[in-house]
Amino acid sequence: MPDVLGWRGKFGAIGPSTNTVVQPDYDAMRPVGVTNHYSRIFTPNATLTNETFRAGVGVISDNVMDAVKSVMTCQPDYLVMAMSAITFFGGAKGADAFVRKIEEFSGVGISVGSHSTTAALRAYGGIKRIAILSPYWPVMNEAVIGYFTDMGFSVVRDIALQCSSWTAIADVTPAQCRDALRKLDGDDVDALVQVGTNLSMVRLAAAAELWLGKPVIAINTATYWHALRANKIQDRVEGFGRLLAEF
């Protein structure tokens, strides 16, 4: 018998314990009959600098499998990776290896931020040159740029907001994000991409598509969209940009 609330699908969402944005974002985009079951990756709220960022991500990476093991006890149909940084390490091959590791362990499919964003860019069509906004530090942006370069995109510009801790990412205001998008945009950019799942951007990105006149992809929107479509759930959801409304 299907789950009484998740009769169309139960999603296990794997995200850092410090993240306060991605869970409400996913729930806001959830169609009727789909349920989200958040599993927290133990994440000490470290002080972040360009020198410590990768080490901090490494701690999260070490704890991912425990969170996967925990959420699998509710027998989800599919997993959604609610932490994006570790899915960019090692470029395209690194992302493929991460997906393979999780799927072999869990026995179910998973959508990850890196590949989901690539799929979103391709769904819009005709996108070659992108600009990237992140809450990260430059050392992490380098990994993000390397991944998108592997996937055939040219990264024209990027901004790393250099948030001081994991929880500080959720303190970034819509006004700060809006100003960063304006700095990133230009005639030499086909689309703008935001990464970092604790940065609140799903509704701002949708609004920015209207005043910039081009795709603006928030990673939480892209990853959840990818999970829905991978499970043949074709609902069009308004309020989160063209991706969920049209594709």
Buried (B, 14 or more C-beta within 10 A) or exposed (E): EEBEEBEBBBBBBBBBBBBBBBBEBBEBBBBEBBBBBBBBBBBBEBEBEEEEBBEBBEBBBEBBBEBBEBBBEEEBBBBBBBBBBBBBBBBBEBBBEBBEBBEEBBEBBBBBBBBBBBBBBBBBEEBEBBBBBBBBBBBBBBBBBBBBEBBEBBBBBBBBBBBBBBBBBBBBEEEEBEEBBEEBBEEEBBBBBBBBBBBBBBBBBBBBBEEBEEBBBBBBBBBBBBBBBBBEBEBEBEEBBBBBEEB
